[in-house]
Amino acid sequence: MYKILNFFLLIIVIFFIFFVFKYYSSNKNIDMKSFNRINIDKILKEKISDIPILENDTSNVIEFNDSPEIGFNKEKKRSFWDLLKNK
């Protein structure tokens, strides 16, 4: 019984692999893939040509701030091991 079932399953798997390979290697599928790739390239070229170039308006926007360094020096130093001590 199990031998017959295993044989049929093996045959089904072999047919599945055969038909998948046959479909993906067919001329129709290869032509469709190449057509889609060419079409995507054309669409991308059209969209890239329509993109406007923006001017750079970010000069002198960032200012350096020294105040955090002054505040850190005044604070008490912290220690991890002090947190674990029993009081």
C-alpha positions in Angstrom: 0.0 0.0 0.0 2.7 2.5 1.0 4.8 1.6 -2.0 2.0 2.4 -4.4 1.3 5.7 -2.6 4.9 6.6 -2.6 5.2 5.8 -6.3 2.2 8.0 -7.2 3.6 10.9 -5.1 6.9 10.5 -6.9 5.2 10.6 -10.3 3.2 13.7 -9.3 6.4 15.5 -8.1 8.2 14.6 -11.3 5.3 15.8 -13.5 5.1 19.1 -11.5 8.8 19.7 -11.9 8.6 18.9 -15.6 5.7 21.2 -16.3 7.2 24.1 -14.3 10.5 23.8 -16.2 8.6 23.5 -19.5 6.6 26.7 -18.8 9.6 28.8 -17.7 11.8 27.7 -20.6 9.1 28.3 -23.2 9.6 31.0 -25.8 6.4 32.7 -24.9 7.5 33.2 -21.3 11.0 34.3 -22.3 9.5 36.9 -24.8 7.1 38.2 -22.1 10.0 38.7 -19.6 12.1 40.5 -22.1 9.2 42.7 -23.2 8.5 43.7 -19.6 12.1 44.5 -18.9 12.3 46.8 -22.0 9.0 48.4 -21.1 10.2 49.1 -17.5 13.4 50.7 -18.8 11.4 53.0 -21.1 9.0 54.1 -18.3 11.9 54.8 -15.9 13.7 56.9 -18.5 10.6 59.0 -19.1 10.1 59.5 -15.3 13.7 60.4 -14.7 13.7 63.0 -17.4 10.7 64.8 -15.8 12.3 65.1 -12.3 13.0 68.8 -11.4 16.3 69.7 -9.9 15.9 71.7 -6.6 18.3 74.5 -5.5 20.4 74.0 -2.4 18.9 76.2 0.3 20.6 74.7 3.4 23.6 76.9 3.7 24.3 78.3 7.3 21.3 76.4 8.7 23.1 74.3 11.4 24.5 76.2 14.4 26.7 74.5 16.9 25.4 74.6 20.6 27.9 74.5 23.4 25.4 74.6 26.3 25.1 70.8 26.9 28.9 70.6 27.7 28.5 73.3 30.4 25.5 71.5 32.0 27.2 68.1 32.2 30.2 69.4 34.1 27.9 70.7 37.0 26.0 67.4 37.5 27.1 64.8 40.1 28.8 61.8 38.6 26.8 58.6 38.5 28.0 55.1 39.2 26.2 51.9 38.3 27.6 50.0 41.2 26.2 52.5 43.7 22.7 51.7 42.5 23.2 48.0 43.5 24.4 48.8 47.1 22.0 48.2 50.0 21.3 51.3 52.1 
